[in-house]
Amino acid sequence: MDPDRFERLSDWEWQLAPQAGMRVPAVLFASEELLRQMDDKVGEQLCNVARLPGIVRAAYAMPDAHWGYGFPIGGVAAFDPGQGGVISAGGVGFDISCGVRLLHTGLALAQLRERQEELADRLFHAIPAGLGSAGAIRLDAAEMNAMLSGGARWAVQRGYGGAEDLRRIEERGCMAGAEPDCVSEQARHRQRDEMGTLGSGNHYLEVQRVAEIYDPALAQGFGLQVDAVQLSIHCGSRGLGHQIGTEFLRDMVVAAKDFDIALPDRELACAPLNSPLGARYLGAMRAAMNCAMANRQILTHLAREVFSKLFPAARLELLYDVSHNTCKLETHTVDGKPRELYVHRKGATRAFGPMHPELPDALRPLGQPVLIGGSMGTCSYVLAGTAKGMKKAYGSACHGAGRAMSRQRALHQWHGRQVQEELARRGILVRSLSMRGIAEEAPGAYKDVSAVVLAAEQADLARRVARLEPLVCIKG
């Protein structure tokens, strides 16, 4: 996009004033270079979001923003139900509650290197991955309802981890207000065999080492030190979340005229938060959030089993688990007053600052760990939420690097085997059933995650704590 279209609020913040039906400004957080790299569609979509009823303060885009369905990926917007505010399935995304969790292994790099190849092979065989992948768990109707209501708590009750994990998961591992009855039979059917699976696309399970520390005090509080080995898991609600998104988007398009909502784009289909349709979507979406948290909990258990056989001293203690495709009711200060708002984050992660009551006791003085996944073969980051960030975009930050080209274009530029071999020469072992999937997720298909994270820090969205480099990557 052309920076001259925007008012430069700072070197890292850009604004489009309300125009042509926009109720609030559109604000982007990015360096000038990152802004130039964004497709014009990002600005168009953000302005459309700013036209939705009940939106509060501004429509925001994170430094990794790129074109998405309805909302740009990297989009953040909050709505007030008392002012006709809406909920948009496109503002949450299809992979509801896709998120990242990071675990300490208790291993040093030297220990890992001795058995790196064997670890890669064992994880690959233990972690079901790929399009339509099925796990060993099969849910009947009663267990499906229990999972959709209980989330990671359900998984722990079934023996997949311990209660100590729940303290380090967003919402303590269970999203209140889930309504399993709002989840269709088709969505249930798609999820019946998919618990404990990675899926495809940009999802991964990755063994990483801490390569650099930026804030020693925060790193110590988070338990991070140079050359410590970490485990990162990135996945979501699989087929269930996708089916919920598909069905409710269709229903919201049809119902828009009944709500007297003039949609600037059909992909922004929405419903008033106080309407029966809006309530049903909230109930189904929260159930999908529980599905995603349960899924990551089961994958953690599977990984722990592999590590325990190769490295009996490995701990795999959870640092944090947070989602980046959600809509949640939160209290934020607007114009000096606290207000309860429904905050959409699509491809944007929550980044609450120190002393926030939602954070576990051990992390509350430090701020929330913000987990930024890199693309395959590139570094990832741990940041921390800040007090300043709470005032910027409702305590939100970027969630990754952001795609720089389509998957189709990536396929024309790289071959999967070529990418895999190049990464192996760098000491990064990639295992996947799909060479096509590796090509689509080639590191060069994404923006520079380091530039994105620096922009997030300079814009006061969150503070850098540590940089992590991959060692083993299991891909869908």
LOZAMI-220664 format. One line per 2 residues: their letters; for each residue x, y, z of N, C-alpha, C. Coordinates in steps of 0.05 Angstrom, whole numbers. Layout:
N
a = X:Y:Z:X:Y:Z:X:Y:Z  ...
***
This chain:
476
md = 17:-24:0:0:0:0:18:25:0  6:46:-10:21:71:-12:18:86:15
pd = 41:91:29:39:105:55:27:133:53  28:145:29:18:172:26:-13:173:29
rf = -26:150:28:-55:149:33:-62:153:62  -42:150:80:-47:149:108:-36:174:122
er = -48:180:144:-36:199:163:-16:184:180  9:194:180:30:181:196:27:191:225
ls = 18:174:243:16:182:271:43:179:285  60:161:275:87:157:284:101:140:263
dw = 126:133:268:140:116:248:128:88:248  111:81:267:101:54:269:70:53:271
ew = 56:75:266:28:76:268:16:94:246  -4:84:231:-15:98:208:-45:98:210
ql = -58:119:201:-87:122:204:-100:132:179  -124:120:173:-142:131:153:-166:142:168
ap = -172:168:164:-194:180:178:-220:169:167  -242:170:182:-268:160:173:-277:174:147
qa = -287:157:128:-296:167:103:-315:147:91  -334:156:74:-352:138:59:-364:117:76
gm = -377:125:98:-392:106:115:-376:94:137  -350:100:139:-335:90:162:-344:103:188
rv = -348:88:208:-357:98:234:-334:107:252  -310:95:247:-286:100:263:-263:100:244
pa = -239:109:253:-215:108:236:-206:79:232  -189:75:212:-174:51:207:-145:56:215
vl = -134:39:232:-107:44:242:-90:19:237  -67:23:225:-48:1:220:-22:6:236
fa = -12:-15:248:14:-14:262:35:-28:244  55:-13:235:75:-25:217:97:-5:212
se = 120:-15:203:140:3:193:131:12:165  144:32:154:137:41:127:142:19:107
el = 164:4:111:170:-18:92:149:-40:93  140:-47:117:119:-68:119:93:-58:108
lr = 87:-32:112:63:-21:100:63:-22:70  86:-16:58:89:-17:29:85:-45:19
qm = 93:-65:35:91:-93:26:62:-103:27  45:-90:42:17:-100:45:1:-95:20
dd = -16:-114:13:-34:-112:-10:-54:-90:-4  -62:-75:-25:-83:-55:-22:-109:-66:-9
kv = -113:-92:-13:-137:-104:-3:-138:-102:28  -115:-102:41:-114:-99:70:-128:-73:79
ge = -120:-51:66:-132:-26:73:-162:-25:67  -170:-37:44:-198:-38:36:-214:-54:57
ql = -204:-77:65:-218:-93:84:-220:-79:111  -198:-66:119:-199:-53:145:-219:-30:146
cn = -221:-15:124:-241:6:122:-270:-6:122  -273:-29:111:-300:-42:112:-307:-50:140
va = -287:-60:155:-292:-67:183:-301:-42:199  -288:-19:192:-295:6:206:-323:15:200
rl = -337:3:181:-364:10:174:-385:-7:189  -377:-27:204:-395:-45:217:-409:-31:241
pg = -434:-38:247:-448:-25:269:-435:-31:297  -435:-11:314:-427:-14:341:-397:-17:346
iv = -381:-12:325:-352:-13:328:-342:10:346  -322:5:362:-313:24:382:-284:32:376
ra = -279:57:376:-253:70:375:-239:69:347  -234:45:337:-220:42:311:-221:13:302
ay = -216:9:277:-210:-18:266:-179:-19:263  -167:-40:274:-138:-42:276:-127:-65:259
am = -103:-61:249:-88:-82:235:-60:-84:247  -51:-109:251:-25:-114:263:-3:-113:241
pd = 22:-113:249:44:-111:230:46:-134:210  34:-157:217:34:-180:198:9:-181:181
ah = -6:-160:180:-32:-161:166:-30:-168:137  -48:-185:128:-51:-191:99:-80:-198:93
wg = -86:-199:68:-113:-203:58:-125:-229:69  -149:-227:80:-163:-251:91:-192:-252:81
yg = -208:-268:94:-236:-270:88:-252:-250:105  -262:-229:93:-277:-208:108:-258:-190:122
fp = -251:-197:147:-230:-182:161:-203:-189:149  -184:-170:149:-157:-177:142:-146:-195:164
ig = -129:-214:157:-115:-230:177:-95:-211:191  -97:-211:217:-82:-190:233:-101:-167:240
gv = -127:-172:238:-147:-151:244:-157:-153:272  -162:-130:285:-173:-128:312:-195:-107:312
aa = -218:-114:324:-240:-95:326:-257:-102:350  -267:-82:364:-284:-86:387:-311:-74:383
fd = -332:-87:393:-360:-79:388:-375:-78:415  -392:-58:417:-408:-54:441:-437:-64:436
pg = -446:-85:450:-473:-95:445:-494:-75:451  -489:-57:470:-508:-36:477:-512:-15:456
qg = -494:-14:436:-496:5:415:-500:-8:388  -513:-31:388:-519:-46:364:-495:-61:353
gv = -476:-66:370:-452:-80:361:-458:-108:351  -440:-117:333:-445:-143:318:-422:-162:324
is = -427:-187:318:-406:-207:317:-405:-218:289  -381:-221:279:-376:-230:251:-360:-255:251
ag = -371:-276:238:-356:-301:236:-330:-297:220  -331:-278:200:-307:-271:185:-287:-256:202
gv = -295:-245:224:-277:-231:242:-263:-249:261  -272:-274:262:-259:-294:278:-242:-313:261
gf = -253:-320:238:-238:-337:219:-249:-366:220  -240:-382:201:-249:-409:199:-236:-428:219
di = -211:-423:224:-197:-440:244:-200:-428:272  -223:-431:283:-230:-418:308:-210:-427:330
sc = -200:-407:345:-182:-412:367:-156:-425:359  -149:-423:334:-121:-431:327:-103:-415:345
gv = -83:-429:356:-65:-415:375:-39:-430:378  -23:-420:396:4:-430:401:8:-435:431
rl = 21:-458:437:30:-463:464:59:-469:464  73:-460:485:102:-464:487:108:-478:513
lh = 125:-498:511:133:-515:534:163:-515:537  172:-515:563:200:-519:569:205:-550:569
tg = 227:-559:556:234:-587:558:253:-593:581  267:-573:590:287:-578:611:313:-589:599
la = 315:-590:573:339:-600:559:356:-577:549  382:-582:547:400:-563:535:405:-572:506
la = 414:-553:489:418:-559:461:436:-583:456  458:-585:472:477:-607:468:463:-634:472
ql = 446:-636:492:431:-661:496:413:-668:473  400:-648:462:381:-652:440:396:-661:415
re = 418:-649:409:433:-655:384:440:-684:382  446:-697:405:455:-725:405:433:-744:394
rq = 408:-736:396:386:-754:387:366:-739:370  375:-718:357:357:-701:342:342:-716:319
ee = 357:-732:304:345:-747:282:324:-766:292  331:-781:313:312:-800:324:288:-786:336
la = 292:-764:349:269:-749:359:250:-740:337  262:-730:315:245:-721:292:228:-744:282
dr = 241:-767:279:226:-790:268:204:-800:287  210:-800:312:190:-810:332:167:-790:335
lf = 172:-765:335:151:-745:336:133:-747:311  146:-751:288:131:-753:263:112:-777:263
ha = 121:-799:275:104:-823:276:82:-821:298  87:-805:318:69:-803:341:47:-782:338
ip = 53:-761:321:35:-738:319:20:-740:292  -6:-746:292:-21:-747:267:-22:-719:254
ag = -14:-717:229:-13:-691:216:-21:-695:187  -30:-672:175:-38:-673:147:-68:-668:143
lg = -76:-662:119:-104:-657:112:-121:-681:118  -141:-677:135:-159:-699:142:-148:-720:160
sa = -125:-713:173:-113:-733:190:-131:-741:213  -129:-767:221:-145:-778:243:-127:-787:265
ga = -136:-785:290:-121:-794:313:-132:-820:323  -122:-828:346:-130:-853:359:-155:-850:375
ir = -164:-825:380:-187:-819:397:-212:-817:379  -233:-831:387:-258:-829:372:-280:-821:392
ld = -293:-799:388:-312:-789:407:-341:-797:399  -355:-809:419:-383:-814:415:-398:-788:422
aa = -425:-788:421:-440:-764:424:-436:-752:452  -436:-768:473:-433:-758:500:-405:-746:504
em = -384:-759:494:-357:-749:497:-353:-724:481  -366:-722:458:-364:-698:442:-375:-674:457
na = -398:-678:470:-410:-656:485:-392:-649:509  -381:-669:522:-363:-664:545:-339:-648:536
ml = -327:-655:513:-304:-641:503:-310:-613:496  -333:-609:482:-341:-582:473:-347:-564:497
sg = -356:-575:519:-361:-560:543:-337:-556:560  -318:-576:561:-297:-576:580:-269:-567:570
ga = -265:-568:544:-239:-559:533:-215:-575:544  -194:-561:551:-170:-574:561:-175:-588:588
rw = -194:-577:603:-201:-590:628:-212:-619:623  -228:-621:602:-238:-648:594:-214:-666:588
av = -195:-655:573:-171:-672:565:-155:-680:589  -151:-662:608:-137:-669:632:-152:-690:649
qr = -178:-688:650:-194:-708:665:-192:-735:652  -186:-736:626:-183:-761:612:-154:-771:612
gy = -137:-758:627:-109:-767:630:-89:-755:612  -97:-734:597:-78:-721:579:-66:-696:592
gg = -47:-700:610:-35:-678:624:-46:-676:652  -36:-654:666:-44:-651:694:-56:-624:699
ae = -66:-620:723:-80:-595:731:-61:-571:729  -35:-576:733:-16:-553:731:-16:-541:703
dl = -23:-557:683:-24:-546:656:-46:-524:654  -68:-529:666:-91:-512:663:-86:-483:673
rr = -69:-481:692:-62:-454:703:-48:-436:682  -36:-449:662:-21:-434:642:-35:-433:615
ie = -61:-438:614:-76:-437:590:-96:-414:592  -99:-399:571:-119:-378:569:-146:-389:578
er = -160:-374:594:-186:-382:606:-184:-407:623  -160:-412:633:-155:-436:650:-163:-462:635
gc = -161:-461:609:-166:-485:593:-195:-490:585  -214:-473:594:-242:-478:588:-256:-452:584
ma = -267:-448:560:-282:-424:553:-311:-426:563  -318:-408:582:-345:-408:592:-364:-399:571
ga = -389:-407:573:-410:-399:555:-412:-416:529  -396:-438:528:-398:-456:505:-425:-469:504
ep = -437:-472:480:-463:-485:477:-460:-507:456  -454:-532:465:-451:-554:446:-476:-558:429
dc = -500:-551:439:-524:-555:423:-524:-537:398  -507:-516:398:-506:-498:375:-487:-508:353
vs = -473:-530:359:-454:-542:340:-469:-563:323  -468:-561:297:-483:-578:279:-473:-607:279
eq = -489:-625:269:-481:-653:267:-458:-656:247  -458:-639:226:-436:-641:207:-410:-633:219
ar = -410:-611:235:-385:-603:249:-376:-624:268  -394:-637:283:-387:-658:301:-375:-682:286
hr = -388:-688:264:-378:-711:248:-349:-706:238  -343:-682:230:-316:-676:220:-296:-678:242
qr = -304:-673:267:-285:-673:289:-283:-701:303  -300:-719:297:-303:-744:312:-276:-759:314
de = -260:-758:293:-235:-773:293:-211:-755:292  -214:-729:297:-192:-710:292:-180:-699:318
mg = -189:-708:341:-176:-699:366:-147:-709:368  -130:-691:376:-101:-699:378:-88:-700:351
tl = -96:-682:332:-83:-682:305:-76:-653:299  -54:-650:283:-44:-624:276:-60:-611:253
gs = -68:-627:234:-80:-615:210:-58:-607:190  -65:-589:172:-47:-582:150:-42:-552:150
gn = -34:-541:127:-29:-513:125:-5:-504:141  -8:-482:156:14:-471:171:16:-483:199
hy = 1:-504:205:3:-516:232:28:-532:235  38:-534:259:63:-548:264:67:-556:293
le = 84:-575:298:96:-580:324:126:-577:320  138:-560:335:166:-552:330:183:-553:355
vq = 206:-566:353:226:-565:375:245:-542:368  250:-525:388:265:-500:383:286:-496:405
rv = 305:-479:399:324:-471:420:322:-441:424  327:-432:448:327:-403:453:354:-393:443
ae = 352:-376:423:377:-366:409:386:-339:420  367:-322:430:375:-295:438:355:-285:459
iy = 366:-272:479:350:-259:500:351:-229:497  327:-216:497:326:-187:495:321:-174:522
dp = 306:-187:539:300:-176:565:306:-197:586  330:-196:599:338:-217:617:319:-221:640
al = 308:-200:651:290:-202:674:265:-217:667  252:-209:644:228:-223:635:234:-251:627
aq = 257:-255:614:264:-283:606:267:-301:630  280:-291:650:282:-307:675:255:-313:687
gf = 238:-293:687:211:-298:697:195:-318:681  200:-319:655:187:-338:637:201:-365:637
gl = 225:-367:649:240:-392:649:255:-397:624  264:-376:610:278:-379:584:307:-372:588
qv = 325:-388:576:353:-382:576:366:-392:550  388:-379:542:400:-386:517:407:-415:515
da = 401:-428:493:406:-456:486:388:-475:501  369:-465:516:348:-483:527:330:-492:504
vq = 321:-517:506:304:-529:485:275:-526:493  259:-516:474:230:-511:478:214:-528:458
ls = 189:-532:464:171:-545:445:147:-527:440  141:-521:415:119:-504:407:99:-520:391
ih = 73:-515:397:51:-528:383:32:-507:372  27:-508:346:10:-488:333:-12:-503:318
cg = -36:-502:327:-59:-514:313:-85:-503:326  -108:-512:315:-133:-501:324:-155:-522:327
sr = -179:-514:318:-203:-530:322:-210:-549:299  -191:-551:280:-193:-570:258:-219:-568:243
gl = -230:-591:234:-254:-590:217:-278:-578:231  -280:-582:257:-304:-571:271:-305:-541:269
gh = -283:-527:274:-283:-498:273:-288:-488:244  -277:-502:225:-281:-494:197:-311:-496:189
qi = -323:-518:198:-351:-523:192:-369:-502:205  -363:-495:230:-379:-474:244:-376:-448:229
gt = -352:-440:222:-348:-415:207:-364:-415:181  -363:-437:166:-377:-439:140:-407:-436:144
ef = -418:-450:163:-447:-450:167:-457:-423:176  -444:-411:196:-454:-386:207:-449:-362:188
lr = -428:-363:172:-425:-342:152:-448:-343:132  -456:-367:124:-479:-369:106:-504:-358:119
dm = -509:-366:144:-533:-357:158:-533:-327:162  -510:-316:168:-508:-287:173:-513:-271:147
vv = -504:-280:125:-509:-267:99:-539:-265:94  -552:-288:98:-581:-289:92:-596:-271:111
aa = -587:-269:137:-602:-254:157:-596:-225:157  -576:-216:143:-567:-188:144:-590:-169:138
kd = -606:-174:118:-628:-156:111:-649:-155:133  -653:-177:147:-672:-177:169:-663:-159:192
fd = -637:-157:195:-625:-140:216:-621:-111:207  -628:-106:181:-624:-79:169:-595:-71:170
ia = -577:-91:164:-548:-86:163:-540:-85:134  -530:-62:125:-519:-60:98:-490:-69:98
lp = -485:-92:87:-458:-104:88:-440:-90:67  -417:-79:75:-399:-68:56:-385:-90:39
dr = -387:-115:49:-375:-138:35:-390:-162:46  -399:-180:29:-413:-204:37:-396:-220:57
el = -370:-219:54:-352:-235:71:-352:-224:100  -363:-200:104:-365:-188:130:-392:-194:143
ac = -405:-215:134:-431:-222:144:-430:-224:175  -450:-213:188:-450:-210:217:-478:-211:228
ap = -480:-211:254:-507:-210:267:-504:-194:293  -525:-179:301:-523:-165:326:-516:-184:349
ln = -499:-174:367:-491:-191:390:-516:-199:407  -535:-181:408:-559:-187:424:-581:-202:409
sp = -576:-212:385:-595:-227:370:-593:-257:376  -614:-272:370:-612:-301:374:-590:-314:356
lg = -587:-304:331:-566:-314:314:-538:-308:325  -535:-283:335:-509:-276:347:-503:-293:371
ar = -523:-299:388:-520:-315:411:-513:-344:404  -526:-354:383:-519:-382:374:-491:-384:364
yl = -482:-364:349:-455:-365:339:-435:-363:363  -440:-345:382:-422:-344:405:-421:-371:420
ga = -443:-384:423:-443:-410:436:-427:-431:421  -431:-431:394:-416:-451:378:-386:-444:377
mr = -380:-418:374:-352:-409:373:-338:-417:398  -350:-412:421:-338:-419:447:-333:-449:450
aa = -352:-465:439:-348:-494:439:-324:-501:422  -321:-487:399:-297:-492:382:-272:-484:396
mn = -272:-462:412:-249:-454:427:-241:-477:447  -261:-489:459:-255:-512:477:-243:-535:462
ca = -254:-540:438:-243:-561:421:-213:-556:415  -206:-531:408:-178:-525:402:-160:-528:426
ma = -169:-519:449:-153:-522:473:-149:-551:481  -170:-567:478:-168:-596:483:-149:-609:464
nr = -151:-600:438:-134:-612:418:-104:-607:424  -97:-582:431:-69:-576:438:-60:-591:463
qi = -79:-596:481:-72:-610:506:-65:-639:499  -81:-651:482:-76:-679:474:-49:-682:459
lt = -44:-663:441:-19:-663:426:5:-660:445  1:-644:466:22:-642:486:28:-669:500
hl = 7:-683:507:10:-709:519:25:-728:500  18:-728:475:31:-746:456:61:-739:454
ar = 67:-713:453:95:-705:452:110:-712:477  97:-709:500:110:-717:525:118:-746:526
ev = 100:-763:515:106:-792:514:131:-797:498  134:-783:475:158:-787:458:183:-778:473
fs = 182:-754:484:206:-743:498:213:-761:522  194:-772:537:200:-787:560:216:-813:554
kl = 211:-823:530:225:-848:522:254:-842:513  258:-819:501:285:-812:492:301:-796:512
fp = 287:-780:528:300:-763:547:285:-765:574  291:-784:590:276:-788:616:276:-764:634
aa = 296:-746:631:297:-722:648:281:-699:638  270:-702:614:254:-680:602:229:-674:618
rl = 222:-648:621:199:-640:638:174:-634:622  178:-618:601:156:-608:584:134:-594:601
el = 143:-573:616:125:-557:631:115:-534:614  90:-528:616:77:-508:599:84:-480:608
ly = 93:-463:589:97:-435:595:70:-421:592  58:-424:568:32:-411:563:19:-421:538
dv = -7:-418:536:-23:-426:513:-43:-404:507  -42:-392:483:-60:-370:477:-69:-372:448
sh = -94:-364:443:-106:-367:416:-104:-341:401  -107:-343:374:-106:-319:358:-129:-317:337
nt = -150:-332:340:-174:-329:323:-199:-331:342  -206:-309:354:-228:-310:374:-244:-284:374
ck = -267:-285:388:-281:-261:396:-289:-265:425  -280:-247:443:-284:-251:471:-294:-225:484
le = -311:-229:505:-321:-207:521:-299:-199:541  -290:-174:539:-269:-164:555:-276:-135:565
th = -264:-128:587:-267:-100:597:-243:-84:590  -248:-62:576:-226:-44:568:-234:-15:574
tv = -214:1:578:-218:30:584:-220:45:558  -242:58:554:-246:75:530:-256:102:539
dg = -241:123:531:-247:150:539:-248:153:569  -230:139:583:-228:141:612:-247:124:628
kp = -265:109:614:-285:93:628:-283:63:620  -287:45:640:-287:16:633:-312:9:617
re = -308:-7:596:-331:-16:580:-328:-45:574  -350:-60:574:-349:-88:566:-354:-90:536
ly = -334:-100:522:-334:-101:493:-328:-129:483  -338:-136:459:-332:-161:447:-309:-156:427
vh = -286:-166:434:-262:-161:418:-256:-183:399  -258:-177:372:-251:-196:351:-220:-194:347
rk = -208:-217:347:-179:-219:340:-177:-241:319  -170:-233:294:-168:-253:273:-139:-252:264
ga = -124:-274:269:-95:-273:264:-81:-252:280  -91:-248:305:-79:-230:324:-81:-242:351
tr = -60:-240:367:-60:-254:393:-66:-234:415  -79:-244:436:-82:-228:460:-55:-223:472
af = -52:-198:484:-26:-190:495:-31:-173:519  -42:-185:540:-49:-170:564:-24:-161:580
gp = -26:-138:592:-3:-127:606:-1:-137:635  20:-128:649:23:-137:677:-1:-130:695
mh = -5:-148:714:-26:-145:735:-54:-149:724  -57:-158:700:-84:-164:690:-95:-188:705
pe = -120:-186:714:-132:-208:730:-135:-234:715  -134:-234:688:-137:-258:673:-112:-275:673
lp = -89:-264:681:-64:-278:680:-60:-295:705  -46:-318:702:-40:-335:726:-22:-320:745
da = -23:-328:771:-9:-313:792:21:-310:785  34:-332:775:63:-331:771:71:-312:748
lr = 52:-307:730:58:-289:707:47:-261:710  29:-257:729:15:-232:731:34:-207:733
pl = 55:-209:750:73:-185:751:89:-180:726  91:-200:708:108:-197:685:93:-189:660
gq = 68:-195:658:53:-191:633:50:-218:619  31:-219:601:25:-244:588:46:-252:568
pv = 56:-277:568:73:-286:546:58:-284:519  70:-271:500:58:-268:473:75:-286:454
li = 62:-306:443:77:-327:428:73:-322:398  95:-315:385:94:-307:357:108:-329:341
gg = 93:-345:326:105:-366:310:117:-356:284  140:-367:278:153:-361:252:143:-381:231
sm = 151:-376:206:145:-396:185:165:-418:188  160:-440:175:177:-463:176:206:-455:169
gt = 225:-461:186:253:-455:181:262:-428:189  244:-411:199:252:-385:209:247:-383:239
cs = 256:-362:252:255:-360:281:226:-353:290  221:-359:315:197:-351:329:205:-333:352
yv = 185:-321:364:191:-301:385:172:-305:409  183:-298:432:167:-295:456:168:-265:463
la = 144:-252:466:142:-225:474:127:-224:501  124:-201:512:107:-198:536:88:-174:532
gt = 64:-178:541:45:-156:540:53:-133:559  45:-109:552:54:-85:567:29:-68:574
ak = 33:-50:594:12:-31:601:5:-13:578  26:-4:563:21:13:540:5:-2:519
gm = 11:-27:514:-3:-43:494:-33:-45:500  -40:-45:526:-69:-47:533:-84:-23:522
kk = -71:-1:519:-85:24:510:-84:26:479  -68:10:466:-65:13:437:-87:0:421
ay = -90:-26:424:-109:-42:408:-121:-63:424  -132:-55:448:-145:-74:465:-127:-97:474
gs = -102:-91:480:-84:-112:489:-80:-134:468  -72:-126:444:-69:-145:422:-42:-141:408
ac = -32:-162:395:-7:-161:381:-9:-179:356  12:-178:340:13:-196:316:15:-225:325
hg = 9:-243:307:10:-272:314:31:-287:299  44:-276:279:63:-290:263:77:-272:243
ag = 88:-284:223:102:-268:203:82:-256:183  61:-271:176:43:-262:155:53:-270:128
ra = 35:-280:111:43:-290:85:51:-266:67  71:-270:51:80:-250:31:71:-258:3
ms = 63:-284:0:53:-293:-26:34:-316:-22  17:-321:-42:-3:-342:-40:11:-370:-40
rq = -4:-390:-31:6:-417:-32:11:-426:-61  -6:-418:-79:-3:-426:-107:23:-414:-118
ra = 28:-389:-112:53:-377:-122:77:-390:-109  75:-398:-84:97:-412:-71:103:-438:-85
lh = 82:-452:-93:86:-478:-107:101:-474:-133  97:-452:-147:112:-447:-172:141:-440:-167
qw = 147:-431:-142:174:-422:-137:192:-442:-123  180:-461:-107:195:-480:-92:184:-508:-96
hg = 202:-528:-92:194:-556:-90:199:-565:-61  180:-581:-51:181:-589:-23:207:-603:-16
rq = 217:-621:-32:241:-636:-26:265:-617:-25  265:-597:-43:286:-577:-43:287:-561:-17
vq = 264:-553:-8:262:-538:17:271:-555:40  262:-580:41:269:-598:63:299:-602:64
ee = 311:-606:41:340:-611:41:356:-587:49  347:-563:40:361:-539:47:360:-534:77
la = 337:-539:89:334:-535:118:351:-555:133  353:-580:123:369:-600:136:398:-592:136
rr = 407:-579:115:435:-569:115:440:-548:136  419:-535:144:421:-515:166:416:-527:193
gi = 413:-553:195:409:-566:220:380:-567:229  361:-562:211:332:-561:217:319:-585:203
lv = 309:-604:218:297:-628:207:267:-625:204  257:-627:180:228:-624:175:217:-651:167
rs = 195:-658:179:181:-683:173:152:-677:165  144:-687:142:117:-682:133:108:-704:114
ls = 82:-710:113:72:-728:93:69:-716:66  70:-689:65:64:-675:40:87:-657:31
mr = 100:-664:9:120:-646:-2:107:-620:-13  83:-623:-22:68:-599:-31:64:-580:-7
gi = 57:-591:16:53:-574:39:78:-560:48  101:-573:45:127:-560:52:132:-537:33
ae = 127:-541:7:131:-520:-12:113:-496:-7  88:-501:-1:69:-480:5:77:-463:29
ea = 91:-476:48:99:-462:73:128:-455:73  141:-454:50:169:-447:48:175:-421:63
pg = 198:-418:76:203:-394:91:201:-369:74  208:-370:49:208:-347:31:179:-338:24
ay = 159:-354:31:131:-346:25:120:-328:46  136:-322:66:126:-306:89:143:-280:91
kd = 131:-261:105:146:-236:111:168:-242:131  185:-223:135:207:-226:154:195:-223:182
vs = 194:-246:196:182:-245:223:196:-227:242  223:-224:239:238:-206:256:230:-177:252
av = 225:-169:227:215:-142:222:187:-138:233  170:-158:231:143:-156:242:144:-153:272
vl = 160:-169:285:162:-168:315:174:-141:324  194:-132:310:206:-106:317:185:-84:315
aa = 169:-85:294:148:-65:290:127:-66:313  121:-90:322:102:-93:344:113:-81:369
eq = 139:-85:374:152:-73:398:153:-42:395  162:-33:373:165:-4:369:138:11:370
ad = 117:-3:363:90:8:364:78:6:392  93:-6:411:84:-9:439:61:-29:442
la = 60:-49:424:39:-69:426:48:-91:446  74:-97:446:85:-117:464:116:-114:464
rr = 129:-127:483:158:-124:487:172:-150:481  194:-148:465:209:-173:458:223:-184:483
va = 221:-210:486:235:-224:508:256:-243:498  250:-260:478:269:-279:468:263:-287:439
rl = 284:-295:425:282:-306:398:289:-336:399  272:-352:385:276:-381:384:281:-390:356
ep = 299:-409:353:305:-420:327:297:-450:325  286:-458:302:276:-486:300:299:-507:298
lv = 293:-530:308:311:-553:306:297:-577:292  272:-581:299:255:-602:287:228:-591:282
ci = 217:-596:259:190:-586:252:173:-608:241  151:-614:254:131:-634:243:109:-618:231
kg = 104:-622:205:85:-606:189:62:-624:180  39:-610:177:16:-623:165:19:-626:135
***
